Amino acid sequence: MNKNIISILVLMVAIIFIILEMAIPFYNQIGLTNLRLIEQKVALENNQKTLNSFNDLFKKYKLLGDDINKLNLVVPNKENSDEIIVNLEAMAKENGIFLDSVAFQSRASQSSASADLGKVNILQISLNASGSYEAFRNFVKALENNLRIMDIKLVKFGQQEQQGDFKINLGIDTYYTK
């Protein structure tokens, strides 16, 4: 009987030893799998944060898109001298001014602020016209209300003509980016 008990005990110890030898690698594998799972969760959270940041920036960009379009109307990205002539002629006609000549000269801005905002260039417009003083005042108001920024730098009145109209020489600066 003693032999049987010892045999059973030895057999049980052997079975326990075999089970432990087989279970420990599985247990270690479970630990490594849990560690990888935690790493993947952290990576997923970081990717989700990055995606949310990107979506927020994209929404802000879309909102700025309208502002950028408005800014391009105020300070376009090219001279658009043809468009300026059409606008000037329309404003002059509406206000009783007769355009005799329009000349353009382009130059780079000297402003230090332009380095921050991109290269801003100045398009100088020399405009010779004729009209009454009241028509000239209305024309200047139309220039002020124009979407495109136009700064009047020079105003010269010439001799009054027979019809009561003055010869008018205007120097106007408008701006564009390249």
C-alpha positions in Angstrom: 0.0 0.0 0.0 2.8 2.3 0.7 4.2 1.7 -2.7 0.9 2.6 -4.2 0.6 5.9 -2.3 4.2 6.8 -3.2 3.5 5.9 -6.9 0.3 8.0 -6.9 2.2 10.9 -5.2 5.0 10.7 -7.7 2.5 10.5 -10.5 0.6 13.5 -9.2 3.8 15.5 -8.8 4.8 14.6 -12.4 1.4 15.6 -13.7 1.5 18.9 -11.8 5.0 19.5 -13.1 4.0 18.8 -16.7 0.9 21.0 -16.3 3.0 23.8 -14.9 5.6 23.4 -17.7 2.8 23.7 -20.2 0.8 26.4 -18.5 3.6 28.9 -17.7 4.3 29.6 -21.4 0.6 30.1 -22.0 0.4 32.4 -19.0 3.4 34.4 -20.2 1.8 34.5 -23.7 -1.4 36.0 -22.1 0.7 38.6 -20.4 2.5 39.6 -23.6 -0.8 39.7 -25.5 -2.3 41.9 -22.8 0.7 44.2 -23.0 0.4 44.4 -26.8 -3.3 45.1 -26.4 -2.6 48.0 -24.1 0.0 49.4 -26.5 -2.5 49.1 -29.4 -5.2 51.0 -27.3 -2.7 53.8 -26.6 -1.8 54.0 -30.3 -5.5 54.0 -31.2 -6.2 56.8 -28.7 -3.2 58.8 -30.1 -4.5 58.3 -33.7 -8.0 59.3 -32.6 -6.6 62.5 -31.1 -4.7 63.2 -34.2 -7.7 62.6 -36.4 -9.9 64.9 -34.2 -7.2 67.6 -34.4 -7.1 67.2 -38.2 -10.9 67.4 -38.4 -10.9 70.5 -36.3 -8.3 72.1 -38.5 -10.2 71.1 -41.6 -13.4 72.7 -40.3 -11.4 75.9 -39.5 -9.9 75.9 -42.9 -13.4 75.6 -44.5 -14.6 78.5 -42.4 -11.5 80.5 -43.5 -12.2 79.6 -47.1 -14.9 82.2 -47.3 -12.6 84.8 -45.7 -9.8 83.9 -48.1 -12.2 84.4 -51.0 -13.3 87.8 -49.6 -9.6 88.7 -49.1 -8.9 87.8 -52.7 -11.5 90.3 -53.8 -10.0 93.0 -51.6 -6.3 92.2 -52.4 -6.3 89.8 -55.4 -3.4 87.5 -56.3 -2.7 89.3 -59.6 -2.9 92.8 -61.1 -6.2 92.4 -62.9 -5.7 95.6 -64.8 -8.5 94.7 -67.3 -11.0 94.3 -64.4 -9.8 97.6 -62.8 -10.4 99.5 -66.1 -13.9 98.0 -66.4 -14.7 99.0 -62.7 -13.3 102.5 -63.1 -15.2 103.0 -66.3 -18.4 101.8 -64.7 -17.9 104.0 -61.6 -17.0 107.0 -63.7 -20.1 106.6 -66.0 -22.4 106.2 -63.0 -21.1 109.4 -61.4 -20.8 111.6 -64.5 -17.0 111.5 -64.9 -15.5 111.1 -68.4 -12.3 109.1 -68.5 -9.7 110.4 -70.9 -6.8 108.0 -70.1 -5.8 105.3 -67.6 -2.2 104.1 -67.1 -0.8 101.4 -64.9 2.6 101.0 -63.3 3.5 98.0 -61.0 5.9 98.2 -58.1 6.8 96.1 -55.0 5.7 97.2 -51.6 8.4 98.5 -49.2 6.3 97.6 -46.1 7.9 95.3 -43.6 4.4 93.9 -42.8 4.3 92.5 -46.3 6.9 89.9 -45.4 4.5 88.4 -42.9 1.5 88.4 -45.2 3.1 87.4 -48.4 4.5 89.7 -51.0 2.2 92.6 -51.5 2.7 94.7 -54.6 1.3 98.0 -55.5 -0.3 98.8 -58.8 -0.2 102.6 -59.4 -3.0 103.9 -61.5 -2.7 107.3 -63.3 -6.1 108.5 -64.3 -7.0 111.6 -66.4 -10.6 112.5 -66.5 -13.0 115.4 -66.7 -16.2 116.2 -64.8 -17.9 118.5 -62.4 -16.7 118.9 -58.8 -19.9 117.1 -57.6 -19.4 114.2 -60.0 -15.8 114.0 -58.8 -16.9 113.8 -55.1 -19.4 111.0 -56.0 -16.7 109.2 -58.0 -14.4 109.3 -54.9 -17.2 107.9 -52.8 -17.6 105.1 -55.3 -13.8 104.3 -55.1 -14.1 104.2 -51.3 -17.0 101.7 -51.4 -15.3 99.5 -54.0 -14.4 96.0 -52.8 -10.8 96.3 -54.0 -8.7 98.6 -51.8 -7.8 101.8 -53.7 -5.9 104.6 -52.0 -6.0 108.0 -53.7 -2.5 109.4 -53.5 -2.8 112.4 -55.8 -5.6 114.7 -56.9 -4.9 117.6 -59.3 -7.6 119.8 -60.8 -6.9 121.6 -64.1 -8.5 124.5 -65.7 -12.3 124.6 -65.8 -13.7 123.9 -69.3 -16.5 125.7 -70.9 -19.2 123.3 -69.7 -18.1 123.8 -66.1 -16.1 120.6 -66.0 -12.7 120.4 -64.6 -9.7 118.4 -65.9 -8.9 115.9 -63.1 -5.6 114.0 -62.6 -5.8 111.2 -60.1 -3.0 109.0 -58.7 -4.4 105.8 -57.2 -2.7 102.9 -55.5 -4.2 99.4 -55.4 -2.7 96.2 -54.1 -2.2 92.6 -55.2 -0.2 89.6 -54.1 2.0 87.4 -56.3 
